[in-house]
Amino acid sequence: MFFWMYLVIELLAMFLDSGIIPMSNPAYPWFAAIYTGLVAATYTCLLINGFVGFQFAEDGTPLSLWFLRISCLAIWGLCFFLAIASAPPSAEHKHRYAVNPGGLISSNNEIANSKL
């Protein structure tokens, strides 16, 4: 389970870090939240796999496997929610208020041509 989670983490890291999904894209916070949740769930997976050596449940039994799956899913959900809840508003809204260079030129010409 750990290696599959690590594979998805590396795939998402390539998309997020390389700019394939730009930060101005409205989907970026969602992909970043999935990534954050997977990183936390992978750490939890490693932690629980470390406790298997103490034989709280026999390795490979349904109890051990489902405890691992459910706890990783719970940690992923918690971190996903926290990442989405704390994400800044989408950069999509900033484009509405961006300064238009053409508008600056025309407004400067209007100011220059106006009689004061």
N, C-alpha and C positions, 0 to 999 in steps of 0.2 A: 504494500500500500504506500509505503514511504517513497519508493522510486517513481510510482505513477504521479504522486503529488509533486515530487521534485521536477518531473518532466514538464508538467503543466506550469509550474512556477517559472522555469527557465523559458518556456515559450512565451508566457505573458511578459516576462522581463525583457525579452527581445522586442516585443511589440511596443512596450511602454518606454524603454530607454532609448531605442533607436529613433523614435519619432514617427513610427508608422502610424500610431494613433497620436495625433498632436494634442497638446494640452488644451488647445482651444476647442477641441471636439467635445460635444456634449456627452459622448459615451466614455470619455477619459476617466471621470471619477468612478464610474461603474467598474471599468476594467481595473483601476487601481484598488478599488475596494475588494474585488475578487482576489487580486494578487495579495493584498494585505491579509485577508482571511486565510488564504492558502499557506502563507508563510507561518502564521500562528498555528494553524492546524498541523503543519508538518513538524513544528517544534513539539507540539503536544503528542504527535505520533511517536516521535523519538523518545520522549519522556516516558510514555506508557510502555513502549517496547523495552525500555530500561528496567521497568518494574516487573516485567515478565520473569526475569531471572530470580526474583524473590518468591515466585510461585504463588502469587495471589490467585491466579487461575492458571490451569495447565495450558501450555502454549499450543495454539491451534484448535482449542475447544470453541464451541459456539459462544460461550460466555466471554472468553478472552477476545474473540474476533468482534463480537457485537459491542462490547465495551469500548474497544478501540475505535470502531466506526462511529458510534454514537457520540463519544466524547470529542472526536475530531470534527464531526459535523456541528456539534454545539459550539465549540470554540470558533470554527469558521463562521458560523452565523453571528456570534457575538461580535467578532472583529469586523465582519462585513458591515453590520449595522452601525458600529461605532465609526467606521471609515466613511460611510455614506452620510451619517448624521453630522460629522464634523467637516465634510468637504465644503470648500467655498462655493459660492454660486458659480454657475457655469460661465465660462469666458464668452459664451455666445452673446450674452447681454451687453458686454462691453463694446461690441461692434456697433451697436445702435448709437452709442454716444461718442464714437470715435470722430476725430476731427477730419473733415473732408478737405484735402488740399485744394481742390477746385473751388470749394466754398470759401476758403481763405483768400484765394486770389480774387474772386469776384467781390468779396466783401471789402478787401483792401482797395480795389479799384473804385468801388462805390464811395468809400471814405475819401479816397484821394480826389475823386471827381466832384464830391459834394462841396457846396459853398458854405463855409463856416461863418 
